[in-house]
């Protein structure tokens, strides 16, 4: 009788058995229910579903960002049984996808929580790719719109009001456009990470000679490097005053670890049910004073320094 080979069909080899017995990589950072397919699409996990040092750092950064926005989603959802969030300059919609996954699939898995996340982006090819990915993942409460911020303000594809507005690393005046959208849509919260502010720095340089003759404070932006840095700083100061002049309570902090640069300032603005008329008027006056002191009067319209929003409260 012929002997049966140890490698006969139906019996696994020792090597195959050893591979099968080897446990998969345990990734402590991942939260139960998180979409592995999404994390691979976003290149946070490798194709093999693993983390390396760089992607582990990125995942921690994503969680850090989420912890700022999650309480806002919970607050709005609790008060009106659902939320609407518009993400401007969405790009590949990394933020929207991560928010959706962590909020619906992880934090509220199995619960009835309603909401809609809109990714607003001007590049049609990125909008189409986001739509395809959302369909594959079953993220039904996501919509992607090929619109500019200005178009989105009046588009029938968006509701008349939006609860939360986000704009992360929105370059130069794009953050101001997102703020204008949020004001028009009566947003309850805005989460903003500005980037590459150049407009104010250019105006400071243009009026440098005149301002040097008027005030010693112009030394703050006499040199081009200082003008760029000071211009970036004052731009965000003006934005905060603008938001406060419209009744928002503003907190400024660092988006720690999002990127290794100075462009990690996070502006969180929330509008209470009954804003303080006195505080909004004070912010409006201070905004006008700062613009006048720095010779930036031509920005009055952009920052709404002469608006009557505070008096309407």
Secondary structure, 3 states (H helix, E strand, C coil): CCCCCCCCCCCCCHHHHHHHHCCCCCCCCCCCCCCHHHHHHCCCCCCCCCCCHHHHHHHHHHHHHHHHHHHHHHHHHHHHCCCEEEEECCCCCHHHHHHHHHHHHHHCCCCCCCCEEEEEECCHHHHHHHHHHHHHHCCCCEEEEECCHHHHHHCCCCCCCCCEEEEEEEECCHHHHHHHHHHHCCCCEEEEEEECCCHHHHHHHHCHHHHHHHCHHHHHHCCHHHHHHHHHHHHHHHHHHHHHHCCEEEEEEECCCCCCCCCCEEEEEEECCCCCHHHHHHHHHHHHHHHHHCCCHHHCCCCCCCCCCCCCC
